[in-house]
Amino acid sequence: MSAETPVCQLLERQAFDYRGWLWVAPPQDAWLEAGQGRLLSADAALCAAWQAKGVPRASPFEALDAAPPGAVLFWPKSHAQGEWWLLWLCAHLPPGTPLQLVGENQGGIKRVLKVLAALGLGCRKLDTARRCGLYATRLDRVGIDPDAAWTRFEAEGMTLVSHPGVFGHGKLDDGTRLLLGELPGTLEGRADKGRGDILDMGCGDGILAAWLARRGARVTAVDVNGFAVEATRRTLAANGLAGEALASDVYSALGDRTFDAIVSNPPFHHERAIDYGPAGRLIREAPAHLKPGGCLLLVANAFLPYPDLLEAAFGGFEILADDRRFRVYAATRDGRS
Ligand SMILES: C[S@@+](CC[C@H](N)C(=O)[O-])C[C@H]1O[C@@H](n2cnc3c(N)ncnc32)[C@H](O)[C@@H]1O
């Protein structure tokens, strides 16, 4: 099994024994899954893929069952999140554990030199190829609590809790604001006046879930990103609101549960690429997760090809708002829009 991604191709050519090592926040790559390392990731889709193959996996929100002989940190797009992983590894793995850091030049891997120096950790360049770099250090206690990365901000009269790598980190998205403006009028006539079972799909920091819970909805919030799920739990708690937040790749964790309404500002990016996959599944499978008469409410950039998907899934839809940049769509199960 050959490595598929440039970062894994760089690791593959190391002739290094990675048995038992932790792959921290890696991309999807069959070479990793076929090897003898363990996964540490907050990505629910990746964790599900590893679990399906029976390969061990762990989450940064649970204690590790055993210390690994070493770890490879795949430096993420968000530097603040990379720094968080580094602090987490320093706090949770024994001092002296070997750590390798790998990433694409375009993703700013060279910045790890400064980050490691600021923490008083040494750094050795191991290799560069495929427009990627590989560096080595050893972990140590650095006296900084990774939990300090959780931040709070105020929006819509609520406290929102966020974390590096969670969508819209620290500010309310303009599309989400447009959707919130449409919710009171739209929910008044539906979803038990907004107090029914409502699903927030792709919850991010939990702004929609908290807004709905404050209005009396029974909220379930899901996100593929474990940091977003944890942020939503903290947002609900910070506002004294009830609700359930689950890690889920679109509907994967929901079985055949149905809702009075599904609200979403759906994703259309994965890392740096445009990816309509999750939004497509969200729309196509929405009727199966709505009660009869239940509605899907979406906000999206006006250029995205959702009208065709909504037409195919629901047989019709309405545009509730359009500010030229974003549109709010509503579609109702059973063809009533
Ligand atoms: C545009 S953001 C919206 C966040 C938040 N609801 C808001 O309005 O600010 C889209 C969210 O979808 C999540 N997401 C991406 N892929 C997903 C998937 N396959 N399943 C569930 N959520 C996903 C992202 O992690 C992100 O939090």
Ligand as a Chemical Component Dictionary entry (heavy atoms), coordinates in Angstrom:
data_LIG
# 
_chem_comp.id                   LIG 
_chem_comp.type                 NON-POLYMER 
_chem_comp.pdbx_formal_charge   0 
_chem_comp.three_letter_code    LIG 
# 
loop_
_chem_comp_atom.comp_id 
_chem_comp_atom.atom_id 
_chem_comp_atom.alt_atom_id 
_chem_comp_atom.type_symbol 
_chem_comp_atom.charge 
_chem_comp_atom.model_Cartn_x 
_chem_comp_atom.model_Cartn_y 
_chem_comp_atom.model_Cartn_z 
_chem_comp_atom.pdbx_ordinal 
LIG C1  C1  C 0  -20.064 27.040 7.589  1  
LIG S1  S1  S 1  -19.735 26.208 9.104  2  
LIG C2  C2  C 0  -21.159 26.649 10.100 3  
LIG C3  C3  C 0  -20.891 26.634 11.589 4  
LIG C4  C4  C 0  -22.026 27.209 12.464 5  
LIG N1  N1  N 0  -23.253 26.449 12.287 6  
LIG C5  C5  C 0  -22.269 28.658 12.137 7  
LIG O1  O1  O 0  -23.302 28.953 11.533 8  
LIG O2  O2  O -1 -21.403 29.498 12.460 9  
LIG C6  C6  C 0  -19.991 24.535 8.643  10 
LIG C7  C7  C 0  -19.714 23.501 9.711  11 
LIG O3  O3  O 0  -19.913 22.202 9.150  12 
LIG C8  C8  C 0  -18.973 21.312 9.715  13 
LIG N2  N2  N 0  -18.805 20.153 8.829  14 
LIG C9  C9  C 0  -17.930 19.988 7.789  15 
LIG N3  N3  N 0  -18.064 18.765 7.247  16 
LIG C10 C10 C 0  -19.031 18.136 7.945  17 
LIG C11 C11 C 0  -19.588 16.824 7.877  18 
LIG N4  N4  N 0  -19.159 15.944 6.955  19 
LIG N5  N5  N 0  -20.536 16.490 8.783  20 
LIG C12 C12 C 0  -20.955 17.390 9.726  21 
LIG N6  N6  N 0  -20.449 18.645 9.849  22 
LIG C13 C13 C 0  -19.504 19.013 8.967  23 
LIG C14 C14 C 0  -17.718 22.150 9.867  24 
LIG O4  O4  O 0  -16.833 21.562 10.816 25 
LIG C15 C15 C 0  -18.301 23.498 10.293 26 
LIG O5  O5  O 0  -18.362 23.588 11.693 27 
# 
loop_
_chem_comp_bond.comp_id 
_chem_comp_bond.atom_id_1 
_chem_comp_bond.atom_id_2 
_chem_comp_bond.value_order 
_chem_comp_bond.pdbx_ordinal 
LIG C1  S1  SING 1  
LIG S1  C2  SING 2  
LIG S1  C6  SING 3  
LIG C2  C3  SING 4  
LIG C3  C4  SING 5  
LIG C4  N1  SING 6  
LIG C4  C5  SING 7  
LIG C5  O1  DOUB 8  
LIG C5  O2  SING 9  
LIG C6  C7  SING 10 
LIG C7  O3  SING 11 
LIG C7  C15 SING 12 
LIG O3  C8  SING 13 
LIG C8  N2  SING 14 
LIG C8  C14 SING 15 
LIG N2  C9  SING 16 
LIG N2  C13 SING 17 
LIG C9  N3  DOUB 18 
LIG N3  C10 SING 19 
LIG C10 C11 SING 20 
LIG C10 C13 DOUB 21 
LIG C11 N4  SING 22 
LIG C11 N5  DOUB 23 
LIG N5  C12 SING 24 
LIG C12 N6  DOUB 25 
LIG N6  C13 SING 26 
LIG C14 O4  SING 27 
LIG C14 C15 SING 28 
LIG C15 O5  SING 29 
# 
